[in-house]
Amino acid sequence: MAKIANVALTNTFDVWRTRSNQSFDRLSQFAINNSSLYANTLTANVAFSALGTASVTGLFSVSGRATVGTNLTVSGNTTLGAANKNITTTGLISHTGRATISTNLAVTGNTILNASGANGFFTNTASFGVFSNTVNYSNKKIRNFSEDAQSYRNSSTTITLNTRNVQRITLTGNATVTLPSSMPGSTEAVKSIIVIFKQDATGGRTMAFAAPSGETLSFNNSASLPAVASTANKVTIYVCTKFDGDTTWYISQSFIQV
């Protein structure tokens, strides 16, 4: 059948009656061949369903609305959205290449950024958080954020610190506090942990830091750890720092309440 000029779908049946004597069941194919769908551009709403396969080898341009009822695979460069347009997805997005996002990105589920830890923003999704309404990552800087401080927990006699940056401990007994191992966990990185000790209502408790296996402790301007305040309910703060490739935790007492 020779291609005839495109006609509107509403005129297709009249054209069929006047130009064809073939069986009525070929009307649907005739409608496709004689409508704007026969051209390279889709100018009306189009739905692709799982009933068949659509193959496009040239330019594919959609100026209206397209609904894809099954999987859509695009092997070339693709631009989704336009100025002041929203893209909404309710399922899984799997991306193996580079994604460039020119406007705001909103994530409502679990997200790992830079999971390889090679550079940039290091996170342990189980224990570290950054909270802010206006975090600014521009020019290789992070500003206006608050660190995740763990609530006070009782020490009893022994306690092992997790990787949270700020830890608060109530001394309920003479305690040995072990620093976390395998820190900071990324190259060209440093791990700093602020540890806040508070005597319980009894007071007089002592504490000592212990290094993980294979690591050592070094104290600021002292051969041993400066003691905590002994009076009931008083606070003492230490800063513990360790660099990648190093096996030493550097510890200083930054505050003692008298």
MOCORQUI-V914337 format. One record per residue. N is the residue number from 1. RES is the residue in one small letter. PHI is phi in degrees with one decimal (NA if undefined). OMEGA is omega in whole degrees, 0 to 359 (NA if undefined). Layout:
# MOCORQUI-V914337
[[N & RES & PHI & OMEGA] [N & RES & PHI & OMEGA]]
This chain:
# MOCORQUI-V914337
[[1 & m & NA & 180] [2 & a & -75.3 & 180] [3 & k & -71.8 & 177] [4 & i & -108.1 & 182] [5 & a & -58.1 & 179] [6 & n & -61.8 & 177] [7 & v & -130.7 & 178] [8 & a & -68.2 & 181] [9 & l & -60.7 & 181] [10 & t & -68.9 & 179] [11 & n & -97.2 & 189] [12 & t & -61.3 & 184] [13 & f & -66.0 & 177] [14 & d & -62.7 & 178] [15 & v & -63.7 & 179] [16 & w & -58.3 & 183] [17 & r & -63.9 & 185] [18 & t & -91.3 & 187] [19 & r & -116.2 & 186] [20 & s & -140.7 & 174] [21 & n & -111.3 & 185] [22 & q & -76.7 & 185] [23 & s & -63.2 & 186] [24 & f & -64.4 & 184] [25 & d & -71.5 & 177] [26 & r & -95.0 & 181] [27 & l & -61.8 & 183] [28 & s & -62.9 & 179] [29 & q & -65.8 & 179] [30 & f & -62.9 & 179] [31 & a & -62.8 & 179] [32 & i & -67.1 & 184] [33 & n & -68.3 & 184] [34 & n & -114.6 & 178] [35 & s & -116.3 & 179] [36 & s & -67.4 & 176] [37 & l & -65.8 & 182] [38 & y & -79.0 & 179] [39 & a & -89.5 & 181] [40 & n & -75.7 & 186] [41 & t & -113.5 & 175] [42 & l & -96.0 & 184] [43 & t & -105.2 & 179] [44 & a & -125.5 & 177] [45 & n & -65.8 & 183] [46 & v & -132.2 & 177] [47 & a & -117.3 & 173] [48 & f & -101.1 & 180] [49 & s & -113.0 & 182] [50 & a & -76.9 & 184] [51 & l & -73.3 & 182] [52 & g & -149.7 & 182] [53 & t & -123.1 & 176] [54 & a & -105.3 & 181] [55 & s & -120.9 & 180] [56 & v & -124.2 & 182] [57 & t & -105.0 & 179] [58 & g & -115.6 & 180] [59 & l & -68.7 & 180] [60 & f & -121.3 & 183] [61 & s & -123.2 & 179] [62 & v & -117.0 & 180] [63 & s & -99.3 & 176] [64 & g & -110.6 & 182] [65 & r & -106.9 & 177] [66 & a & -117.6 & 177] [67 & t & -111.4 & 180] [68 & v & -104.5 & 185] [69 & g & -89.2 & 178] [70 & t & -140.5 & 184] [71 & n & -66.2 & 177] [72 & l & -120.6 & 179] [73 & t & -114.5 & 178] [74 & v & -119.6 & 184] [75 & s & -98.3 & 180] [76 & g & -108.5 & 178] [77 & n & -64.9 & 184] [78 & t & -137.6 & 175] [79 & t & -113.2 & 179] [80 & l & -109.9 & 179] [81 & g & 83.7 & 178] [82 & a & -144.5 & 181] [83 & a & -57.3 & 178] [84 & n & 62.8 & 177] [85 & k & -110.1 & 180] [86 & n & -104.6 & 173] [87 & i & -115.8 & 183] [88 & t & -118.3 & 177] [89 & t & -125.5 & 180] [90 & t & -115.0 & 180] [91 & g & -115.4 & 183] [92 & l & -82.7 & 173] [93 & i & -110.8 & 178] [94 & s & -112.3 & 185] [95 & h & -129.1 & 183] [96 & t & -109.7 & 180] [97 & g & -108.1 & 181] [98 & r & -95.7 & 179] [99 & a & -113.3 & 177] [100 & t & -110.2 & 182] [101 & i & -116.7 & 186] [102 & s & -96.0 & 179] [103 & t & -127.5 & 185] [104 & n & -66.6 & 176] [105 & l & -116.3 & 179] [106 & a & -112.4 & 180] [107 & v & -120.7 & 183] [108 & t & -107.2 & 180] [109 & g & -110.1 & 178] [110 & n & -68.9 & 185] [111 & t & -139.3 & 173] [112 & i & -116.3 & 178] [113 & l & -104.2 & 179] [114 & n & 54.2 & 186] [115 & a & -63.8 & 181] [116 & s & -71.3 & 179] [117 & g & 72.3 & 185] [118 & a & -72.4 & 179] [119 & n & -164.8 & 174] [120 & g & 89.1 & 191] [121 & f & -103.1 & 183] [122 & f & -93.3 & 178] [123 & t & -137.2 & 165] [124 & n & -111.4 & 191] [125 & t & -64.4 & 182] [126 & a & -87.8 & 190] [127 & s & -143.4 & 185] [128 & f & -128.3 & 180] [129 & g & -141.3 & 173] [130 & v & -123.3 & 185] [131 & f & -116.0 & 176] [132 & s & -170.4 & 172] [133 & n & -89.0 & 184] [134 & t & -137.0 & 177] [135 & v & -65.8 & 181] [136 & n & -113.8 & 181] [137 & y & -101.3 & 186] [138 & s & -71.4 & 175] [139 & n & 55.1 & 176] [140 & k & 59.8 & 180] [141 & k & -130.3 & 171] [142 & i & -118.7 & 181] [143 & r & -132.3 & 176] [144 & n & 60.2 & 176] [145 & f & -138.9 & 178] [146 & s & -122.0 & 180] [147 & e & -79.5 & 182] [148 & d & -85.0 & 180] [149 & a & -98.6 & 181] [150 & q & -71.0 & 177] [151 & s & -64.7 & 179] [152 & y & -58.7 & 173] [153 & r & -132.1 & 183] [154 & n & -76.6 & 183] [155 & s & -88.1 & 191] [156 & s & 54.3 & 182] [157 & t & -106.3 & 179] [158 & t & -137.4 & 177] [159 & i & -156.8 & 176] [160 & t & -110.1 & 182] [161 & l & -72.0 & 171] [162 & n & -88.5 & 188] [163 & t & -92.1 & 177] [164 & r & -61.6 & 186] [165 & n & -75.0 & 179] [166 & v & -127.7 & 183] [167 & q & -122.8 & 180] [168 & r & -123.8 & 186] [169 & i & -131.8 & 172] [170 & t & -94.3 & 180] [171 & l & -79.2 & 178] [172 & t & -104.1 & 178] [173 & g & -172.1 & 176] [174 & n & -68.1 & 194] [175 & a & -115.6 & 167] [176 & t & -110.5 & 187] [177 & v & -112.6 & 182] [178 & t & -95.1 & 178] [179 & l & -75.9 & 182] [180 & p & -69.4 & 181] [181 & s & -92.4 & 175] [182 & s & 58.3 & 177] [183 & m & -104.7 & 2] [184 & p & -84.7 & 173] [185 & g & 90.5 & 178] [186 & s & -141.6 & 179] [187 & t & -70.8 & 181] [188 & e & 53.6 & 183] [189 & a & -133.9 & 177] [190 & v & -137.2 & 177] [191 & k & -116.8 & 176] [192 & s & -120.6 & 179] [193 & i & -122.4 & 173] [194 & i & -92.8 & 182] [195 & v & -116.1 & 181] [196 & i & -108.1 & 178] [197 & f & -107.3 & 177] [198 & k & -130.2 & 177] [199 & q & -64.3 & 175] [200 & d & -76.8 & 184] [201 & a & -67.7 & 178] [202 & t & -83.3 & 181] [203 & g & 78.0 & 177] [204 & g & 78.3 & 179] [205 & r & -77.8 & 175] [206 & t & -113.6 & 177] [207 & m & -148.5 & 177] [208 & a & -145.7 & 174] [209 & f & -83.1 & 174] [210 & a & -126.7 & 180] [211 & a & -88.7 & 173] [212 & p & -63.5 & 181] [213 & s & -57.4 & 178] [214 & g & 84.2 & 181] [215 & e & -121.5 & 182] [216 & t & -129.2 & 178] [217 & l & -117.5 & 175] [218 & s & -134.6 & 186] [219 & f & -106.3 & 183] [220 & n & -68.7 & 174] [221 & n & 55.1 & 181] [222 & s & -159.2 & 178] [223 & a & -81.2 & 180] [224 & s & -140.9 & 183] [225 & l & -69.2 & 174] [226 & p & -61.1 & 187] [227 & a & -70.7 & 177] [228 & v & -76.0 & 173] [229 & a & -62.2 & 186] [230 & s & -96.2 & 183] [231 & t & -69.3 & 181] [232 & a & -55.6 & 175] [233 & n & 68.9 & 179] [234 & k & -84.9 & 188] [235 & v & -113.8 & 172] [236 & t & -133.4 & 184] [237 & i & -123.8 & 176] [238 & y & -122.6 & 173] [239 & v & -116.5 & 182] [240 & c & -115.5 & 185] [241 & t & -130.0 & 177] [242 & k & -143.4 & 181] [243 & f & -103.7 & 177] [244 & d & -63.1 & 180] [245 & g & 78.2 & 180] [246 & d & -106.1 & 179] [247 & t & -114.4 & 184] [248 & t & -117.4 & 168] [249 & w & -91.2 & 178] [250 & y & -99.0 & 189] [251 & i & -124.4 & 175] [252 & s & -135.1 & 176] [253 & q & -89.8 & 184] [254 & s & -98.3 & 182] [255 & f & -159.2 & 172] [256 & i & -141.4 & 184] [257 & q & -92.8 & 181] [258 & v & -115.3 & NA]]
